[in-house]
Amino acid sequence: MTTWAQKLRVGTMLLADAGLPSPDVDARLIAEWIVSQVPLGHQTITVADEERFDKAISRRATNEPVQHIIGRMWFRYLELISRPGAFIVRPETEMVTQAGLDAVTAMQKKTPIVVDLCTGSGAIALAVATEIPTSRVWGVERDATAFAVAEENNARYGKPVTLIHDDARTALPELNGKVDVCISNPPYVPQEQNLPADVYHDPPQALYGGGVDGLDVPRELVIRAFDMLRPGGVLVMEHGDNQGSALVTHARRCGFYTAHTGVDLTGRDRWLYAEKGKDDR
């Protein structure tokens, strides 16, 4: 009889042969999804579970994201639903979110108002709402498929986020001048940029920002955020590692009092941090 330990070794080798970057992690995630049990070792694998495992490994070997195969993904302290049509969260976005959380905390407001523009699966909005429970959080998403995933994720955590199915570039005019922090992971990839194979499973509308440099949508969101923010409010927006200078310049032209670029753990430019002047209305 085959044990899980043996099956994991075989699955890991198959994924390694397919050139995947973390074959051992992927194989274990798939196994734990099937049996909902850890640790996996010398337990005998059933015929049905072996068939499920083999099929899932075959799917992963074709670069289908493991998050889509197992139907879940993790973001900070959250376990979220993952399905095709909604952007898969990446580790660097956790740092972007932390920068936004730090901005909220530094304001020392009893009930801070936070808006997540282009919320996708709802990951950033839910992270803010669950880590700062006194906050009032809105998440805006235009795409119907992604919005449905955000609604399911929001329900998993008791619906702490007010979700708005609308275009982030024009949504929530009633909050103009009232928002403390805007956070966004918008589409920002240039159309001609080559991407890792599994990234192409993300929806195009969540990837490509428009224009030669991929910044058409981000530039519009900077303008929208400026209008939404109260005096002294902060915008934190993720971007590509070669887009920092352009967005800092744009933010200053839009009227932000200060703007600079935050870097990720690899030292690459990763997010725009822009503060609205305290005297701006």
N, C-alpha and C positions, 0 to 999 in steps of 0.2 A: 504493500500500500504506500502511496505517495504521501509524504508529510508536507506541511506548509513550509518548513525550512527548505526542503528540497525544491519545492515549487518556486519559492522566492528567488533562489539561486538561479534557476532556469530563466525566470522572467527577467531578472536583472541582466543576465547575459544577453538575452534577446534584445532588450532595450539599448544596452551598450553597443551591440553590433549595429543597431539602427542609427547610432551616432547621437543619441539623446544625452543631454548634459548631466542629468541626475537620475540614472536608471534605477539605482537602489531605492531612492526616495519614492519614485513613481511606482515601482513594483509594490512597495510596502503600503503606500496609500491605497492602491487598488485592492490589495489583500484585506486591509482593515475595513474598507468599504463593504466588501463582500461578507465578512464574518462579524464585523462590529466587535472585535476582540483584540486586545493586546496583553502581553506579547504573543507573537506567533512563533511557534517552534516546532516541537515534535508531534503536534496534534495531526491526526490523519485528515486529509482533505477529502471531502465527499466528491462523488462524480459530478454532481450538479455544480458545486462550487468550482471545481477544476475547469469545467467548461466555461463558466462565467469569467474566471480569471484569464484563461487562454484568449477568449474573445476580446477582453478589455486590453490585454497586453498587445494583441495584434492591432487594435485601434490606436493605442498610444504609439506603436512603432511607426505608424504613418503620420506622426506629428499631430494627431488630434490631441488637444489639451487634456491633461489628466483631470482638470476641473470639470470639463464637460462630460467626461466619462463617468465620474463619480457623482456629479451633480452638486458639488459644493466647493467652496473656496474659503480661505481664511484671511482675515484682515484685522490686524491689531488684536483685539480681544474677541472678535466676532467670528462666528461660523455662518457663512452666507450661502444662499442658493446660487448656483451657477448654471446657466443655460446658454446655448447659442443665441446670439442676438443681443447679449449684454456683455460689456467689456469685462475682461478678467483682470482683477486688481493685481498690481505689481508691488514688490517690496518698497520701491522708491516712493510710491504714493503714501506709504505709511509715514515717511519723513515729512512729506508735504503737509499731511494732516497734522503731524505733531507741531509744525511751525504755526499752523492755524490755531491749534489748541493752546499753544503758548501765548499767542496774541490775545486770545479770549481771556485766559487766566490773568494776564498782566493788567487787563482793564479793571479787574476786581468789581465787576458789575453783578448785582444780585440775579438778574435775569437777562443775560446777554442774548442778542438776536444774531443768528448765524444763518447764512444762505449758502448752500452748495449748488453752484451752477454747473449743469451737465452732470447730474448725479449718477446716471447709469444704473448700476445695481443698487444704489443707495448707500454704498460703503462709507464714503466720507461723512455723509449726513448722519448715519447711524453711529459712527464712531464718536462724533461730537456729542450727539444726544445721549449716548450711554455713558460716556466718560465725564461729561459735564451735565448732570441730570437737571440742573436748574436752567439750562439754556432753552431757548425757543428756536427750533431749527426747521428751515424749509429746504426741500430738495427739488430742483427743477430739471425735468427731462422731457425732451420733445419726442423721442422715438417710442412708439407704442410697445414694442417688444421689451425694450429695456425698462420702460416704466412699469410694465406688469411684473417683472422680476423685482424691481424696487418695492412694489406694493407687497409682494410676498415676503421679502426680507423685513420690511417694516412691521408686518403683522407678527413675525417671529419674535420680535422684541417689544411687543405691546403698543405698536404704532406711536413711537415718540416723535416722529418726523411728520411734518405737514408736506405731503408730496403734491407737486403741481405739474400737470401734464401740459407743457407749454414750451415755447422757444425761449431759451435762457437769455437771448439777446434783447428780449422785450418784456419778459415776464415780471410780475409782481410790482407794477408801478405804485401800488399803495404802500410799498415799503421804502420808497425813495426818501433818502435822508435819514433813515431810521436804523439801518443795519450796522452792527458793530464789526462783524468780520464776514467777508465773502471768501469762500474757498472753492477752487475749481481745478478739475483735471479734464480740460477740454480736449477735443481733437486738435493735434498740432503737427502731425507728420506730413512732410511734403509729399506730393503725389508720386514723385519719381524715386523716392528713397527705398532702398532695399531693406527688407525686414527679415527677422528670423522666421523660419517656416511656420511655427505654431502661432505667431502673431496674426497671420492671415486668416485665422479662424475668428478673430474679433470682427465685429461689424465695421464696414468701411466708414460709416458715419461717425463712429467713435474714434477713428484713427486719423483721418485726413482732414487737416484744418483749412484747406483751400489756399490758393495762391502758390506762387513758385516756392515760397519759403514755408508754407504750411501755417501761416499766422493770420490768415484772414479772420477766422472765427475768434482766436484768442484776442486779437486787437479789438474786435467788437465787444467782447466780454469785458475788457478793461474799461471801455467807455461805459458799459452798463453798470459795472461795479462802482465806478466813481459816482454815478448818480444815486445808487442805492445806499452807499455808505454815509453814515453820519460824519460830522467833523471829527477827525481823529480816528476814524474807522480804518480797517486794514484789509487789503486784498492779498491773498496767497494763491498763486496759480502755477501749476506744474507746466513745464515746457521741456523741449529737447535740449541736449547739452550744447548746442551751437546757437541757441535762440535767446540767450539771456540778455545780451547787449541790446538787441533790437526791441525787446519788450520793456526793458528799463527806460530806454529812450522814449518809447511810445507812452509809457505811463506818466513820465514827466511832462510830455507834451499835452497829455489829457488833463493835467492839473494836479496830479499827486504831488504832495509836498516832498516826500522822500521815496526813493525806489532803489532796491538793490537785488542782487541775485543770491539765493541760497544754494549750497552745494550738498550733494549726496555723499554717501560713505566712500565713494571712489574718488571724491574731489571734483566731480563733474558738476557744471551748472545744472540745476534741476528745477528751481522755482523762483518766480517773481514774488518779492515782498514789497508792497507799496502801501504807504500810509497817506491818508488824506489829511490836509492841514486842519488844525483845530479851528481855524477861522473860516474855512470853506463851507459854503452852504449849497 
